[in-house]
Amino acid sequence: MVAPYVATKELTDSNFTEATAGKTVVIDFWADWCGPCRSFAPVFTKVSAEYDDVIFGKVDVDANPGLAQAFGVTAIPTLVVMKNNTVLHSQPGAMNEKSLRSTIDKALQGPKRMTFQF
C-alpha cells in the first residue's frame, strides 16, 4: 500500500531558510505535549492539501527553540503566514478548518487597496 501524500513539511532551525526562501509558507508552531496542538494537527494537514502553491510547515518548538524565539512564539499552537520572508499574519490558538482557510486567504490577499477612478 502506498502511503498517503503528506502535504506538510517539517521545518527546523537548520532547514528553515532554504525551505522557505522566496515562498509562501504557513507555519504551525507546536509541541508533542500540547493537547490543543494535537487536536489542530489534522485540521492543518487537511487544509494544507488544498493549497498547491503554498508550503505548510510544522515547527516543533521543543526541538527548534531558535525558530520559536525568532518568531516570538509564546503560546502554542501558533499559526504564522509568511510570503517572501515577510510575516503577513501571526495568531496563537487552534482553529477549525473554516477559520484556518479564512485566515490564510485573508493574509495572502494582503491589505485592501483603494482604487481611484478619474
N, C-alpha and C positions, 0 to 999 in steps of 0.2 A: 504494500500500500504506500502511495506517495504521501508525504507529509503535506499538510495544507500550507499555502503561501503565507508567510509571516510578513505583514505589512509594516512592522515596526523594526527599528534598528537600535541596538544597544549603543549608547553614547557614553564615552569615558573621558577622563582627563586627558588621556593620550591620543584618542582618535577624534575628538570633538572638532578641532579646527579644520582638519582635512575633510571630515564627513559633512560639514555644514557650510563650508565656504561658498558664498555666492548663491546659496539655495534658499528656498522657503522651507522652514522647519517648524514643526510643532513638537514641543518637548514636554514630557511628563516626568517631573521630579518625584521620586517615590522611594519607599523603603519596604523591605520584606516584612517587617514587624508592624507596619501601618495598616490597620483594618480598612479605613476609607480608600487607601491606595489599592488594596486587593480588590475591593468592590468596583473601583473605577477602571481597573486594567482591562476587563473585557469590553467595556464601552469604548475605551481608547483604541483598542485593537480593531474592533468592528468598524468604527468611523474611519480609521486610517485606510481601510481598503477602498474607500470612496473617493480618495483624492490621489490621482495619478501623478501629479507634478509636485507633490509635497512630501518631504521626508518626515516621518513620525518617529521620533526618538525617545528612548526611555533612559533616564539617568538615575541610577541607584545612589542616593545621597550619602549612604554609609561608605560605599566603595569609591566614591568620587567627590570628596568634600570640597575640592578646589572648584569644581563647576558649581556646586550648590552655593558656595561663598561668592563666586564671581557674579552669579545672578541674584544674589541677595535673598535666597530661599530661606525663610524662617518657619514655614509651615508646609506640611505635605499632606496630600498631593498638591503640587503647584504646576499649573499649565503655563507655558511660555510659547508665544508665537513670534517667530523672527523671520526676516527676509533680508538677504544680503548683509548679514551680520548686524542688523538693527532690530532691537526688540520692538515689536509692534503692540504686544499685549502680554501681561503677566497677571495671573489670578490664582490665588490659593483655593483649595477645596475641590472635592469631587463634584461631577455634574452628570446629568443624563445625556443621552445621545443628542436630543434636540438642542439642548443648551450648548453642548460641545460644538456641533455643526455651526450654530449661530455665532458663537464666539470666534471660531476660525474664519468663517465667511466675513464677518464684520472687520476683523483685523486685516484680512487680505485685501479688502476693498479700500482700506485707508480712510482718511478723513474725507468727509463730503466736501466737494469743491463747488464754489459758486460759478454759475455760467452767466456771462453777461452778453446781452444782445444789444447791438447798436442800430 
